Structure formats: structure tokens, C-alpha cells
Amino acid sequence: MCGTNKKNRDSEENPGKRLFLKLAAASALGLGFAATTGRAASAIEAKAPPLPENVVTADAALERLMAGNARYVAGQSTLLDFSDERGALVTG
């Protein structure tokens, strides 16, 4: 009898093995679920194309950035008026 129950005694004496296996299985399941839902969310988000004014080359983006930095240093702020778009933003 002392040789037949060695497997059961090991699991009772060292519960860390069982806990490790449970955590590893739960982590694998969670990662698989996260990867699956990530693909579905990215497919939903990919439906709207970018606005034309946001599609610029790297050189044009750098020029816009440098111009904005020069305005900031000079203390010239640009007033943005969103009153025309506010109705669409509220309902969206």
C-alpha cells in the first residue's frame, strides 16, 4: 500500500503543482479568448476610412508639425470652432 499511493501523496504534499497547472490552463484559455476578440474588434473598427485631411506624407506631416511648433513658440494660438460639428458629435 505504501508504494501504490505515492502519486496521491505527492499531490497532497505539494499543492503548488496543481495550482500551477490550473493557472497555466486558465492563462492559455484567457490568451486564446483575448486573441479571438481582438480580431473581431479590429474588423469592426476597420470599416471607416481615414479623413482626406489626415492622409498625408511624412514630409507634409513634418511641415505641419514644424509650423505648429513655430506658432506655439510665437504664442499665436489658432481658435478652433466646433459649433457646427457639435450636433453630429453629440448624436454620434
N, CA, C and O atoms as CSV, one atom per row, in Angstrom:
chain,resi,resn,atom,element,x,y,z
A,1,MET,N,N,0.806,-1.181,0.000
A,1,MET,CA,C,0.000,0.000,0.000
A,1,MET,C,C,0.859,1.259,0.000
A,1,MET,O,O,0.444,2.290,-0.529
A,2,CYS,N,N,2.017,1.189,0.569
A,2,CYS,CA,C,2.820,2.403,0.632
A,2,CYS,C,C,3.364,2.783,-0.741
A,2,CYS,O,O,3.659,3.959,-0.953
A,3,GLY,N,N,3.513,1.864,-1.678
A,3,GLY,CA,C,4.005,2.197,-2.999
A,3,GLY,C,C,2.904,2.590,-3.963
A,3,GLY,O,O,3.175,3.269,-4.953
A,4,THR,N,N,1.670,2.183,-3.703
A,4,THR,CA,C,0.582,2.443,-4.643
A,4,THR,C,C,0.007,3.843,-4.527
A,4,THR,O,O,-0.540,4.355,-5.504
A,5,ASN,N,N,0.109,4.471,-3.382
A,5,ASN,CA,C,-0.473,5.795,-3.184
A,5,ASN,C,C,0.559,6.915,-3.257
A,5,ASN,O,O,0.289,8.026,-2.802
A,6,LYS,N,N,1.732,6.644,-3.819
A,6,LYS,CA,C,2.781,7.660,-3.900
A,6,LYS,C,C,2.324,8.853,-4.734
A,6,LYS,O,O,2.636,9.996,-4.402
A,7,LYS,N,N,1.605,8.604,-5.788
A,7,LYS,CA,C,1.134,9.685,-6.655
A,7,LYS,C,C,0.169,10.599,-5.908
A,7,LYS,O,O,0.279,11.820,-6.019
A,8,ASN,N,N,-0.767,10.046,-5.156
A,8,ASN,CA,C,-1.729,10.839,-4.403
A,8,ASN,C,C,-1.050,11.617,-3.286
A,8,ASN,O,O,-1.419,12.762,-3.023
A,9,ARG,N,N,-0.063,11.017,-2.623
A,9,ARG,CA,C,0.645,11.709,-1.544
A,9,ARG,C,C,1.429,12.898,-2.082
A,9,ARG,O,O,1.487,13.939,-1.428
A,10,ASP,N,N,2.037,12.764,-3.265
A,10,ASP,CA,C,2.793,13.866,-3.841
A,10,ASP,C,C,1.891,15.060,-4.119
A,10,ASP,O,O,2.282,16.200,-3.869
A,11,SER,N,N,0.691,14.815,-4.632
A,11,SER,CA,C,-0.207,15.925,-4.938
A,11,SER,C,C,-0.756,16.546,-3.663
A,11,SER,O,O,-1.034,17.745,-3.644
A,12,GLU,N,N,-0.921,15.773,-2.602
A,12,GLU,CA,C,-1.402,16.316,-1.336
A,12,GLU,C,C,-0.300,17.079,-0.612
A,12,GLU,O,O,-0.569,18.091,0.036
A,13,GLU,N,N,0.927,16.608,-0.714
A,13,GLU,CA,C,2.028,17.266,-0.022
A,13,GLU,C,C,2.487,18.530,-0.758
A,13,GLU,O,O,2.976,19.466,-0.126
A,14,ASN,N,N,2.336,18.565,-2.050
A,14,ASN,CA,C,2.793,19.708,-2.827
A,14,ASN,C,C,1.637,20.241,-3.690
A,14,ASN,O,O,1.565,19.947,-4.883
A,15,PRO,N,N,0.742,21.022,-3.085
A,15,PRO,CA,C,-0.396,21.536,-3.855
A,15,PRO,C,C,0.012,22.599,-4.869
A,15,PRO,O,O,-0.819,23.013,-5.678
A,16,GLY,N,N,1.243,23.046,-4.853
A,16,GLY,CA,C,1.703,24.052,-5.795
A,16,GLY,C,C,1.681,23.559,-7.229
A,16,GLY,O,O,1.438,24.341,-8.149
A,17,LYS,N,N,1.931,22.269,-7.433
A,17,LYS,CA,C,1.901,21.699,-8.784
A,17,LYS,C,C,0.502,21.821,-9.382
A,17,LYS,O,O,0.343,22.233,-10.531
A,18,ARG,N,N,-0.486,21.468,-8.610
A,18,ARG,CA,C,-1.862,21.523,-9.098
A,18,ARG,C,C,-2.290,22.964,-9.353
A,18,ARG,O,O,-2.952,23.255,-10.349
A,19,LEU,N,N,-1.911,23.857,-8.452
A,19,LEU,CA,C,-2.239,25.265,-8.629
A,19,LEU,C,C,-1.559,25.821,-9.874
A,19,LEU,O,O,-2.168,26.583,-10.625
A,20,PHE,N,N,-0.314,25.449,-10.097
A,20,PHE,CA,C,0.410,25.915,-11.282
A,20,PHE,C,C,-0.286,25.448,-12.552
A,20,PHE,O,O,-0.442,26.223,-13.495
A,21,LEU,N,N,-0.704,24.193,-12.585
A,21,LEU,CA,C,-1.380,23.673,-13.770
A,21,LEU,C,C,-2.715,24.373,-14.005
A,21,LEU,O,O,-3.076,24.655,-15.147
A,22,LYS,N,N,-3.447,24.653,-12.933
A,22,LYS,CA,C,-4.719,25.358,-13.080
A,22,LYS,C,C,-4.500,26.766,-13.623
A,22,LYS,O,O,-5.222,27.212,-14.514
A,23,LEU,N,N,-3.500,27.465,-13.084
A,23,LEU,CA,C,-3.222,28.814,-13.546
A,23,LEU,C,C,-2.719,28.833,-14.983
A,23,LEU,O,O,-3.067,29.732,-15.749
A,24,ALA,N,N,-1.908,27.854,-15.354
A,24,ALA,CA,C,-1.405,27.786,-16.720
A,24,ALA,C,C,-2.555,27.540,-17.701
A,24,ALA,O,O,-2.603,28.152,-18.768
A,25,ALA,N,N,-3.463,26.660,-17.347
A,25,ALA,CA,C,-4.605,26.377,-18.218
A,25,ALA,C,C,-5.512,27.605,-18.346
A,25,ALA,O,O,-5.991,27.919,-19.435
A,26,ALA,N,N,-5.742,28.292,-17.233
A,26,ALA,CA,C,-6.591,29.482,-17.271
A,26,ALA,C,C,-5.934,30.591,-18.092
A,26,ALA,O,O,-6.614,31.311,-18.823
A,27,SER,N,N,-4.622,30.728,-17.971
A,27,SER,CA,C,-3.916,31.753,-18.745
A,27,SER,C,C,-3.984,31.457,-20.239
A,27,SER,O,O,-4.220,32.358,-21.043
A,28,ALA,N,N,-3.780,30.209,-20.606
A,28,ALA,CA,C,-3.843,29.835,-22.018
A,28,ALA,C,C,-5.243,30.079,-22.579
A,28,ALA,O,O,-5.394,30.562,-23.701
A,29,LEU,N,N,-6.243,29.747,-21.805
A,29,LEU,CA,C,-7.620,29.968,-22.237
A,29,LEU,C,C,-7.901,31.460,-22.371
A,29,LEU,O,O,-8.533,31.888,-23.337
A,30,GLY,N,N,-7.439,32.250,-21.412
A,30,GLY,CA,C,-7.649,33.693,-21.468
A,30,GLY,C,C,-6.945,34.333,-22.649
A,30,GLY,O,O,-7.505,35.208,-23.309
A,31,LEU,N,N,-5.717,33.902,-22.920
A,31,LEU,CA,C,-4.989,34.461,-24.058
A,31,LEU,C,C,-5.655,34.094,-25.375
A,31,LEU,O,O,-5.713,34.912,-26.293
A,32,GLY,N,N,-6.150,32.889,-25.471
A,32,GLY,CA,C,-6.863,32.481,-26.684
A,32,GLY,C,C,-8.130,33.287,-26.882
A,32,GLY,O,O,-8.452,33.672,-28.006
A,33,PHE,N,N,-8.845,33.543,-25.810
A,33,PHE,CA,C,-10.068,34.337,-25.892
A,33,PHE,C,C,-9.750,35.775,-26.271
A,33,PHE,O,O,-10.456,36.367,-27.086
A,34,ALA,N,N,-8.698,36.345,-25.691
A,34,ALA,CA,C,-8.325,37.723,-25.990
A,34,ALA,C,C,-7.898,37.866,-27.448
A,34,ALA,O,O,-8.222,38.863,-28.094
A,35,ALA,N,N,-7.185,36.895,-27.961
A,35,ALA,CA,C,-6.752,36.959,-29.356
A,35,ALA,C,C,-7.949,36.875,-30.301
A,35,ALA,O,O,-7.970,37.537,-31.338
A,36,THR,N,N,-8.932,36.076,-29.950
A,36,THR,CA,C,-10.121,35.924,-30.787
A,36,THR,C,C,-10.944,37.207,-30.794
A,36,THR,O,O,-11.384,37.645,-31.857
A,37,THR,N,N,-11.160,37.818,-29.636
A,37,THR,CA,C,-11.963,39.028,-29.581
A,37,THR,C,C,-11.206,40.204,-30.170
A,37,THR,O,O,-11.834,41.130,-30.685
A,38,GLY,N,N,-9.894,40.204,-30.116
A,38,GLY,CA,C,-9.113,41.284,-30.713
A,38,GLY,C,C,-9.281,41.332,-32.212
A,38,GLY,O,O,-9.361,42.413,-32.796
A,39,ARG,N,N,-9.336,40.176,-32.842
A,39,ARG,CA,C,-9.543,40.135,-34.295
A,39,ARG,C,C,-10.925,40.648,-34.660
A,39,ARG,O,O,-11.074,41.359,-35.654
A,40,ALA,N,N,-11.931,40.303,-33.880
A,40,ALA,CA,C,-13.286,40.749,-34.169
A,40,ALA,C,C,-13.407,42.258,-33.982
A,40,ALA,O,O,-14.071,42.927,-34.775
A,41,ALA,N,N,-12.774,42.802,-32.943
A,41,ALA,CA,C,-12.849,44.238,-32.689
A,41,ALA,C,C,-12.121,45.017,-33.781
A,41,ALA,O,O,-12.585,46.079,-34.195
A,42,SER,N,N,-10.995,44.506,-34.246
A,42,SER,CA,C,-10.268,45.226,-35.281
A,42,SER,C,C,-11.022,45.198,-36.603
A,42,SER,O,O,-10.897,46.132,-37.395
A,43,ALA,N,N,-11.798,44.153,-36.860
A,43,ALA,CA,C,-12.590,44.100,-38.086
A,43,ALA,C,C,-13.714,45.131,-38.044
A,43,ALA,O,O,-14.073,45.693,-39.078
A,44,ILE,N,N,-14.269,45.382,-36.874
A,44,ILE,CA,C,-15.332,46.368,-36.738
A,44,ILE,C,C,-14.761,47.774,-36.891
A,44,ILE,O,O,-15.365,48.619,-37.553
A,45,GLU,N,N,-13.604,48.032,-36.286
A,45,GLU,CA,C,-13.010,49.355,-36.334
A,45,GLU,C,C,-12.482,49.705,-37.723
A,45,GLU,O,O,-12.351,50.889,-38.033
A,46,ALA,N,N,-12.180,48.741,-38.556
A,46,ALA,CA,C,-11.561,48.987,-39.848
A,46,ALA,C,C,-12.563,49.442,-40.909
A,46,ALA,O,O,-12.176,49.627,-42.063
A,47,LYS,N,N,-13.830,49.627,-40.560
A,47,LYS,CA,C,-14.834,49.951,-41.567
A,47,LYS,C,C,-14.775,51.392,-42.062
A,47,LYS,O,O,-15.158,51.659,-43.201
A,48,ALA,N,N,-14.300,52.335,-41.231
A,48,ALA,CA,C,-14.300,53.740,-41.626
A,48,ALA,C,C,-12.925,54.132,-42.179
A,48,ALA,O,O,-11.916,53.959,-41.497
A,49,PRO,N,N,-12.879,54.651,-43.396
A,49,PRO,CA,C,-11.590,55.101,-43.948
A,49,PRO,C,C,-11.171,56.407,-43.278
A,49,PRO,O,O,-12.022,57.126,-42.755
A,50,PRO,N,N,-9.891,56.724,-43.284
A,50,PRO,CA,C,-9.450,57.978,-42.667
A,50,PRO,C,C,-9.930,59.185,-43.459
A,50,PRO,O,O,-10.183,59.095,-44.661
A,51,LEU,N,N,-10.050,60.301,-42.780
A,51,LEU,CA,C,-10.455,61.538,-43.440
A,51,LEU,C,C,-9.358,61.984,-44.396
A,51,LEU,O,O,-8.179,61.766,-44.116
A,52,PRO,N,N,-9.716,62.606,-45.522
A,52,PRO,CA,C,-8.699,63.011,-46.503
A,52,PRO,C,C,-7.638,63.945,-45.932
A,52,PRO,O,O,-6.473,63.867,-46.322
A,53,GLU,N,N,-8.032,64.836,-45.002
A,53,GLU,CA,C,-7.039,65.758,-44.460
A,53,GLU,C,C,-6.064,65.070,-43.503
A,53,GLU,O,O,-5.037,65.650,-43.150
A,54,ASN,N,N,-6.371,63.848,-43.084
A,54,ASN,CA,C,-5.482,63.111,-42.205
A,54,ASN,C,C,-4.534,62.187,-42.961
A,54,ASN,O,O,-3.645,61.592,-42.352
A,55,VAL,N,N,-4.703,62.056,-44.255
A,55,VAL,CA,C,-3.823,61.223,-45.063
A,55,VAL,C,C,-2.757,62.133,-45.664
A,55,VAL,O,O,-3.002,62.818,-46.658
A,56,VAL,N,N,-1.583,62.135,-45.060
A,56,VAL,CA,C,-0.503,62.999,-45.522
A,56,VAL,C,C,0.788,62.192,-45.592
A,56,VAL,O,O,0.918,61.145,-44.958
A,57,THR,N,N,1.725,62.690,-46.362
A,57,THR,CA,C,3.033,62.042,-46.441
A,57,THR,C,C,3.844,62.416,-45.206
A,57,THR,O,O,3.455,63.295,-44.437
A,58,ALA,N,N,4.955,61.751,-45.031
A,58,ALA,CA,C,5.812,62.023,-43.882
A,58,ALA,C,C,6.370,63.443,-43.951
A,58,ALA,O,O,6.459,64.121,-42.928
A,59,ASP,N,N,6.742,63.894,-45.137
A,59,ASP,CA,C,7.278,65.250,-45.282
A,59,ASP,C,C,6.219,66.306,-44.962
A,59,ASP,O,O,6.512,67.311,-44.314
A,60,ALA,N,N,4.982,66.070,-45.423
A,60,ALA,CA,C,3.904,67.025,-45.146
A,60,ALA,C,C,3.578,67.039,-43.652
A,60,ALA,O,O,3.299,68.098,-43.092
A,61,ALA,N,N,3.612,65.888,-43.012
A,61,ALA,CA,C,3.355,65.820,-41.578
A,61,ALA,C,C,4.434,66.568,-40.808
A,61,ALA,O,O,4.134,67.271,-39.844
A,62,LEU,N,N,5.682,66.421,-41.226
A,62,LEU,CA,C,6.775,67.137,-40.563
A,62,LEU,C,C,6.616,68.647,-40.748
A,62,LEU,O,O,6.867,69.412,-39.817
A,63,GLU,N,N,6.206,69.076,-41.931
A,63,GLU,CA,C,5.996,70.504,-42.170
A,63,GLU,C,C,4.881,71.046,-41.277
A,63,GLU,O,O,5.019,72.128,-40.707
A,64,ARG,N,N,3.780,70.307,-41.151
A,64,ARG,CA,C,2.680,70.726,-40.280
A,64,ARG,C,C,3.124,70.793,-38.828
A,64,ARG,O,O,2.736,71.701,-38.093
A,65,LEU,N,N,3.925,69.843,-38.426
A,65,LEU,CA,C,4.426,69.826,-37.058
A,65,LEU,C,C,5.344,71.009,-36.788
A,65,LEU,O,O,5.244,71.653,-35.744
A,66,MET,N,N,6.233,71.292,-37.722
A,66,MET,CA,C,7.159,72.410,-37.556
A,66,MET,C,C,6.405,73.752,-37.551
A,66,MET,O,O,6.747,74.650,-36.782
A,67,ALA,N,N,5.389,73.886,-38.401
A,67,ALA,CA,C,4.596,75.115,-38.423
A,67,ALA,C,C,3.831,75.290,-37.111
A,67,ALA,O,O,3.752,76.396,-36.576
A,68,GLY,N,N,3.277,74.211,-36.602
A,68,GLY,CA,C,2.566,74.278,-35.325
A,68,GLY,C,C,3.511,74.605,-34.179
A,68,GLY,O,O,3.147,75.352,-33.271
A,69,ASN,N,N,4.712,74.058,-34.211
A,69,ASN,CA,C,5.692,74.355,-33.179
A,69,ASN,C,C,6.093,75.830,-33.238
A,69,ASN,O,O,6.244,76.472,-32.199
A,70,ALA,N,N,6.265,76.372,-34.454
A,70,ALA,CA,C,6.618,77.787,-34.604
A,70,ALA,C,C,5.494,78.677,-34.073
A,70,ALA,O,O,5.768,79.689,-33.427
A,71,ARG,N,N,4.228,78.315,-34.335
A,71,ARG,CA,C,3.102,79.083,-33.799
A,71,ARG,C,C,3.088,79.043,-32.277
A,71,ARG,O,O,2.824,80.054,-31.628
A,72,TYR,N,N,3.371,77.877,-31.711
A,72,TYR,CA,C,3.381,77.738,-30.256
A,72,TYR,C,C,4.466,78.607,-29.629
A,72,TYR,O,O,4.219,79.302,-28.644
A,73,VAL,N,N,5.666,78.566,-30.202
A,73,VAL,CA,C,6.781,79.357,-29.676
A,73,VAL,C,C,6.475,80.851,-29.783
A,73,VAL,O,O,6.836,81.619,-28.891
A,74,ALA,N,N,5.814,81.270,-30.862
A,74,ALA,CA,C,5.481,82.678,-31.059
A,74,ALA,C,C,4.289,83.111,-30.219
A,74,ALA,O,O,4.004,84.305,-30.128
A,75,GLY,N,N,3.591,82.169,-29.607
A,75,GLY,CA,C,2.429,82.496,-28.778
A,75,GLY,C,C,1.179,82.757,-29.583
A,75,GLY,O,O,0.250,83.385,-29.075
A,76,GLN,N,N,1.120,82.301,-30.814
A,76,GLN,CA,C,-0.045,82.505,-31.671
A,76,GLN,C,C,-0.878,81.228,-31.676
A,76,GLN,O,O,-0.522,80.248,-32.331
A,77,SER,N,N,-1.977,81.245,-30.952
A,77,SER,CA,C,-2.832,80.067,-30.939
A,77,SER,C,C,-3.898,80.185,-32.021
A,77,SER,O,O,-4.289,81.288,-32.401
A,78,THR,N,N,-4.359,79.051,-32.507
A,78,THR,CA,C,-5.394,79.003,-33.527
A,78,THR,C,C,-6.711,78.659,-32.846
A,78,THR,O,O,-6.827,77.622,-32.193
A,79,LEU,N,N,-7.707,79.537,-32.999
A,79,LEU,CA,C,-9.006,79.304,-32.400
A,79,LEU,C,C,-9.746,78.242,-33.205
A,79,LEU,O,O,-9.916,78.377,-34.417
A,80,LEU,N,N,-10.181,77.198,-32.532
A,80,LEU,CA,C,-10.934,76.127,-33.193
A,80,LEU,C,C,-12.397,76.252,-32.794
A,80,LEU,O,O,-12.717,76.291,-31.606
A,81,ASP,N,N,-13.279,76.313,-33.776
A,81,ASP,CA,C,-14.707,76.460,-33.532
A,81,ASP,C,C,-15.415,75.188,-33.981
A,81,ASP,O,O,-15.504,74.904,-35.176
A,82,PHE,N,N,-15.914,74.431,-33.021
A,82,PHE,CA,C,-16.586,73.163,-33.312
A,82,PHE,C,C,-18.102,73.275,-33.201
A,82,PHE,O,O,-18.781,72.251,-33.118
A,83,SER,N,N,-18.654,74.489,-33.198
A,83,SER,CA,C,-20.090,74.646,-33.005
A,83,SER,C,C,-20.892,74.017,-34.148
A,83,SER,O,O,-21.996,73.523,-33.917
A,84,ASP,N,N,-20.364,74.024,-35.368
A,84,ASP,CA,C,-21.083,73.409,-36.497
A,84,ASP,C,C,-21.099,71.885,-36.391
A,84,ASP,O,O,-22.061,71.244,-36.815
A,85,GLU,N,N,-20.062,71.313,-35.840
A,85,GLU,CA,C,-19.943,69.857,-35.761
A,85,GLU,C,C,-20.482,69.301,-34.447
A,85,GLU,O,O,-20.613,68.084,-34.310
A,86,ARG,N,N,-20.787,70.131,-33.508
A,86,ARG,CA,C,-21.175,69.670,-32.178
A,86,ARG,C,C,-22.440,68.808,-32.214
A,86,ARG,O,O,-22.517,67.813,-31.494
A,87,GLY,N,N,-23.423,69.162,-33.027
A,87,GLY,CA,C,-24.643,68.366,-33.110
A,87,GLY,C,C,-24.375,66.942,-33.586
A,87,GLY,O,O,-24.931,65.986,-33.046
A,88,ALA,N,N,-23.524,66.805,-34.594
A,88,ALA,CA,C,-23.198,65.471,-35.099
A,88,ALA,C,C,-22.376,64.686,-34.080
A,88,ALA,O,O,-22.525,63.470,-33.958
A,89,LEU,N,N,-21.513,65.383,-33.354
A,89,LEU,CA,C,-20.687,64.702,-32.353
A,89,LEU,C,C,-21.525,64.215,-31.180
A,89,LEU,O,O,-21.265,63.144,-30.632
A,90,VAL,N,N,-22.526,64.994,-30.794
A,90,VAL,CA,C,-23.371,64.613,-29.659
A,90,VAL,C,C,-24.198,63.389,-30.004
A,90,VAL,O,O,-24.342,62.493,-29.172
A,91,THR,N,N,-24.743,63.328,-31.207
A,91,THR,CA,C,-25.584,62.182,-31.581
A,91,THR,C,C,-24.746,60.948,-31.912
A,91,THR,O,O,-25.244,59.826,-31.822
A,92,GLY,N,N,-23.502,61.135,-32.288
A,92,GLY,CA,C,-22.650,60.011,-32.680
A,92,GLY,C,C,-22.111,59.296,-31.510
A,92,GLY,O,O,-21.373,58.323,-31.667
